[in-house]
Amino acid sequence: MLLFVQCSCTPWCNTHEPHAVLSSGKKGYSIALRTGPGIKECNRIIESIEHFYGHLEIEASGSLGLCSVEYKEDLENRKGEIKDFCSRILGCYLHKPLS
């Protein structure tokens, strides 16, 4: 499954005026999951996602590229990496003071 959102058709895109503004401080995290073996293609997907984060004024705060994944079993040897990535995301929010 491929999911791609064209943000320029949203009221929040900063490429046209006037545009609605998301509240500040939003962070975006990107994950590219591919069946192909090349990390270069994962990086291109992540760069595209982060480009659109910019148009939405969302801070790109982390990414993870996973290649050669055809079945869920293919992720077994990557569990540590995936858990670390998720922990970094949760850590940003769990250690943030409540307002």
C-alpha positions as CSV (number, residue, x, y, z in Angstrom):
1,M,0.0,0.0,0.0
2,L,1.3,3.4,-0.8
3,L,0.0,6.5,0.9
4,F,0.8,9.9,-0.4
5,V,-1.0,13.1,0.6
6,Q,-0.8,16.2,-1.6
7,C,-0.8,18.9,1.0
8,S,-1.3,21.8,-1.5
9,C,-5.0,21.0,-1.7
10,T,-5.4,21.4,2.1
11,P,-6.3,24.7,3.8
12,W,-3.1,24.4,5.9
13,C,-0.5,24.4,3.0
14,N,1.7,27.5,3.2
15,T,2.2,27.7,-0.6
16,H,-0.9,29.8,-1.0
17,E,-2.5,32.7,0.9
18,P,-4.5,32.9,2.9
19,H,-3.9,29.6,4.6
20,A,-5.0,28.2,7.9
21,V,-2.2,27.6,10.4
22,L,-1.7,24.5,12.5
23,S,-0.8,25.2,16.1
24,S,3.0,25.5,16.4
25,G,5.2,22.8,17.8
26,K,3.9,19.9,15.6
27,K,6.5,17.2,15.0
28,G,6.3,14.7,12.1
29,Y,7.9,11.2,11.9
30,S,8.3,9.3,8.7
31,I,8.5,5.6,8.1
32,A,9.2,4.1,4.6
33,L,8.6,0.4,4.3
34,R,9.5,-1.3,1.0
35,T,9.8,-4.8,-0.4
36,G,12.8,-3.7,-2.5
37,P,16.3,-3.9,-1.2
38,G,17.5,-0.3,-1.8
39,I,17.6,2.2,1.1
40,K,18.1,4.9,-1.5
41,E,14.4,4.6,-2.5
42,C,13.3,4.6,1.1
43,N,15.3,7.9,1.6
44,R,13.5,9.4,-1.5
45,I,10.1,8.5,0.0
46,I,11.1,10.0,3.4
47,E,12.5,13.2,1.7
48,S,9.1,13.6,-0.1
49,I,7.2,13.2,3.2
50,E,9.5,15.7,5.0
51,H,9.1,18.1,2.1
52,F,5.4,18.2,2.6
53,Y,5.9,18.5,6.4
54,G,7.7,21.8,5.5
55,H,4.6,23.1,3.6
56,L,2.5,22.3,6.6
57,E,5.0,23.9,9.0
58,I,5.6,20.6,10.8
59,E,9.1,19.9,12.1
60,A,10.5,16.7,10.6
61,S,11.8,15.0,13.7
62,G,12.8,11.5,12.8
63,S,12.6,8.8,10.1
64,L,13.0,5.1,9.6
65,G,13.6,3.3,6.4
66,L,12.9,-0.5,6.2
67,C,13.8,-2.4,3.1
68,S,13.4,-6.0,1.9
69,V,10.1,-6.4,3.9
70,E,7.6,-8.6,2.2
71,Y,6.2,-10.5,5.1
72,K,5.9,-9.5,8.8
73,E,8.5,-12.2,9.6
74,D,11.0,-10.1,7.6
75,L,10.8,-7.5,10.5
76,E,12.0,-10.0,13.2
77,N,15.6,-9.0,12.9
78,R,14.7,-5.3,12.9
79,K,12.6,-5.3,16.1
80,G,15.2,-3.5,18.1
81,E,15.6,-0.8,15.6
82,I,11.8,-0.3,15.3
83,K,11.4,-0.2,19.1
84,D,14.3,2.3,19.5
85,F,12.6,4.5,16.9
86,C,9.2,4.3,18.7
87,S,10.9,5.0,22.0
88,R,12.5,8.1,20.7
89,I,9.1,9.4,19.6
90,L,7.4,8.5,22.9
91,G,10.4,9.9,24.8
92,C,9.8,13.3,23.3
93,Y,6.3,13.4,24.6
94,L,6.6,11.5,27.9
95,H,9.3,13.9,29.2
96,K,7.5,17.0,28.1
97,P,6.0,19.0,31.0
98,L,2.2,19.1,31.0
99,S,0.7,22.4,30.3
